[in-house]
Amino acid sequence: MTPHCLDVAQAGSAEEAEALVAARMFDVVILDNRMPGTSGLEWLAEQRRRGSLSDTIIMTAFADLDTAIEAMRAGAVDFVLKPFRSNQILNAVRRCVELAAMRRENALLRHELSTGDPGRSRRARLIGDSAQVEEVRRMLARVARVPTPVLITGESGTGKEVAARHLHGLSERAHAPFVPVNCAAIPAEMLEIELFGHTRGAFPGAEAPREGLLVSAQGGTVFLDEIGELSASAQTALLRVIEDRTIRPIGAERELPLDIRLVFATSKHLPDEVAAGRFREDLWFRVNVLEIHMPPLRRRGADTVDLARLFVEELSAQLGLPRIEIDAAARAAILRHDWPGNIRELRNFVERALIFARFPIEQLSPAPSGPIEPLDDVERREILAALEATGGNRAEAARRLGVSRKTIDRKCAAWGL
C-alpha cells in the first residue's frame, strides 16, 4: 500500500505545535479548532501573521457559517466536519498536497519562461570530449553526493548553468526542482522578494502571501548565477541562508527551515571584487568551498564543432528550418575562431546560418596569411605570457589557460623553468 505522507508529526497543544513548526516546514497542517489554551483559528491566524505558508485543514464539530468564514479568513484551505470518515481527511490531505505541488510547479515554470529560452535552459548534458570538459565531468561527479555549496567560475557564456544542471542530475536531489536565478537580470529591489517571498501586507500591493523561489525549490537545487552582481543587502541575506539553512520571508517574524543545495556561478574574479569592497569577504569564504572552472570555448578544440552540430539539430526543429551540413570549410572556420562570446556566440552563429541556409564563415576570424608558426612555439609563448601575467602563479595560469596545473608543471620542467 502506498503511503499518503512521507512523515507525520503530532502535537497535543498549540505550544507543542509551535515548537514543531519552528523546527521544520510542513506541507500540510491538520488543525483542530478546539485545543487546550489557544484555539485552532487563533493559532492559525498568528502563524499566518508570522509568515507560515503551510496549507492548513481545519477540523471542527461546529458547522456554523461564522466558523467557516473565520477559518477561511485565518488562512485555512479546507474545512472538515466532525465526525468524519478516514477517506474524507485523506482526500483533503491529497488535495492540499496536489494543489501545493501544482502551485510550486506553476511558479517555477513562470520563472523559467520569464528568464529566456526554456528549451536551452533545460539542457542538462555537457557536450564534448575534450580533456577540459572531461575534467569538469569528473569534478561534478565527485561533488554530486555531498551537500556542500559549489562555485562554478568561467567567462560569460561558457555553460555554467549546464554544468549546474549536470550536477543536479547526478545528485540525490535529481527528482526535485532545479531553480536557476540570474542575479544580474532581476532588479536589486526585487531580488529578495523573488528569493525569499513575502507575507500578506508585507508591503503595499502584497495582497496575498507568496512563496519565494528558495522555498519552491525545497529538496532540490538552486543555481544562483552571477552572484558578483548581488547588492549588499542581498549578500547579507544570502550569507544567513548559507549559515543557518533558514529563510525569513519579507514581513515574517519567524524563519522557515530550508532543504536545498546551493550552486553559485560568476564570470567575475570574486577576490578582486572582495578587494574592491563590492563583495563580502565572509560570503566569499562560504561560497568558495568547492570551485569548478568552466573552460572557454576557444580551449575546447573539437568540442566546438560538436556543439555546432547540436545547435543545428535543436534550432532547425525550433525554427522549422531545414538542417545544413557543416562542411570542411565551415569546420575549419569554426575551429580557428576565438569565440569571445563562447557558447552563446556559437549558438547565435548557427541560428544565423540556418536562417540564411549557409554558414557565414566570412564573419569569423580569417585564416592566417603569414608563415605558419610551430605549435610548440605557440604553446610556449602562451604559457609564458600567462605565467608573467599571473606573477608566476602556476595554478592561476593553468586556470586562465583552461588546462591542468600538471600540464603547466610538465611544460615548465621540459623548458628548464
Number of C-alpha atoms within 10 A of each C-alpha: 3 5 6 12 12 6 7 9 9 10 12 10 16 20 13 11 16 13 11 15 19 13 12 13 19 18 14 20 21 19 23 19 21 15 14 11 10 14 15 23 23 14 20 25 18 13 20 19 20 18 25 26 21 20 19 24 23 22 21 19 13 13 12 9 9 9 15 18 11 14 24 16 13 20 21 23 17 19 20 19 14 12 9 11 9 8 9 12 18 13 12 18 22 15 14 21 17 11 13 17 14 12 14 20 15 12 17 20 14 11 16 17 13 10 15 10 10 12 11 12 15 13 14 16 14 18 16 17 14 14 15 20 21 14 17 18 17 11 16 20 15 12 16 18 14 11 16 15 18 25 25 25 24 21 20 19 19 21 21 26 24 18 24 29 25 20 26 26 19 16 20 15 20 16 11 15 19 24 20 23 24 17 21 16 12 15 12 16 11 9 20 22 16 19 21 22 24 24 24 19 14 18 11 7 8 12 11 10 20 20 22 23 22 25 25 24 23 20 19 22 27 25 25 21 25 20 24 22 20 22 19 13 12 18 20 14 16 20 18 15 18 18 10 12 16 19 23 22 28 21 17 20 15 17 20 23 20 19 18 23 24 21 25 24 26 20 18 16 12 19 14 11 16 16 11 10 10 16 21 19 14 12 17 18 9 16 21 15 11 14 15 20 22 23 23 23 26 21 19 19 17 16 18 24 19 14 19 20 16 15 20 23 14 16 21 18 12 10 11 11 15 13 17 16 12 16 9 9 10 17 17 14 19 24 18 15 18 15 20 16 17 19 20 14 14 22 18 14 19 24 21 14 17 22 15 11 15 15 24 15 17 9 10 16 14 11 10 8 6 6 6 7 8 8 9 8 9 10 12 14 11 13 19 15 14 20 18 13 12 15 11 13 12 21 17 16 24 20 18 19 18 21 18 16 15 12 12 19 15 12 14 15 10 9 9 7 8
